[in-house]
Amino acid sequence: MQDLEPYYNWRNFYIASDDEQSPFYEREYSEFEYTNNIYDFAIIVLRVLGNTIYSIDENGEIYKGSTTTNENLPIAKPLYKRPIDMHIVGDDIVVLSVKNYGEIQILSKGEWSIVKVVENIEYSTIESMVKVTDSIIALLTDSALVCIYNVLTRNSLNNINIRPSPKNSLTMFGNHILISKSNGSKKLYLWDIDTGAFIQSIGPENGRLKSILIVRDKIIALYRDKYSSTFIVWA
């Protein structure tokens, strides 16, 4: 499709780069080569830090771009293929792949290393990964274990045992770990990241949890039953 000749007649009516109210004002585009789009793959994860955009495609290629220019350049390819998540922690890039065996991949100063985060648990895999601070990530395993890991020092800080349940997802809420179950459960579960203590479960009596959103100091959850959808907010 990218080889089809574009329709240029619309330029007689409007050009975004000439419009002072357009976010693309004075931006220059090449009419002879692709400069701002990447074809033939699907973007799996997109992260934005300031004016820098990091993306990773289905083949594992990591790109670094900018929100102010058309630049988008490949910078690395992880050792494990089939990536499912990526975070920028300090100056390091942390990638979680389908084939992880309790491991994560860290790109530091242009060199890849494979780090075993989940120790002494046979066949454990990591289901979810979230960034806690500029140096710490939390990883949720299929064996109901949350591993708190310092990327900069390469040390495990704490392991939190949660109630076993398949297909969990992990979210940070302040200094708390928010566990939601993707099997249609009603409840959200809060755990303290420092002590590993269970705090409380929250959720309505009716409906199934569909999605959650963290906005500042509030949890917004979408519940849906047979007849209606409901937004519930916890502060």
Long-range contacts (C-beta under 8 A, 24 or more apart in sequence): 2-34, 2-37, 2-39, 27-70, 29-70, 35-70, 36-70, 36-72, 38-63, 38-72, 44-83, 44-84, 44-86, 45-83, 45-84, 45-85, 45-86, 47-86, 47-87, 47-88, 49-88, 54-86, 54-88, 54-93, 56-83, 56-86, 56-95, 58-82, 58-83, 60-95, 60-97, 62-86, 62-93, 62-95, 62-107, 76-107, 76-110, 76-112, 78-105, 78-107, 78-112, 79-105, 79-112, 79-114, 80-105, 80-114, 85-128, 85-129, 87-129, 87-130, 87-131, 87-137, 88-131, 89-131, 89-134, 89-135, 89-136, 89-137, 89-151, 89-152, 90-134, 90-135, 90-151, 90-152, 92-151, 92-152, 94-129, 94-137, 94-151, 96-126, 96-129, 96-139, 100-125, 100-126, 101-125, 102-126, 102-141, 104-129, 104-137, 104-139, 104-149, 106-151, 115-154, 117-147, 117-149, 117-156, 118-143, 118-145, 118-147, 119-156, 121-145, 127-167, 127-168, 127-169, 127-170, 128-168, 128-169, 128-170, 129-170, 130-170, 130-171, 130-172, 131-172, 132-172, 132-193, 138-170, 138-172, 138-177, 138-193, 139-170, 140-168, 140-169, 140-170, 140-179, 142-166, 144-168, 146-170, 146-177, 146-179, 146-191, 148-193, 158-193, 158-194, 158-196, 159-196, 160-191, 160-193, 160-196, 161-196, 162-189, 162-191, 162-198, 163-189, 171-212, 171-214, 172-214, 173-214, 173-219, 174-217, 178-212, 178-214, 178-219, 180-209, 180-212, 181-209, 184-208, 184-209, 185-209, 186-223, 188-212, 188-219, 188-221, 202-234, 203-232, 204-230, 204-232
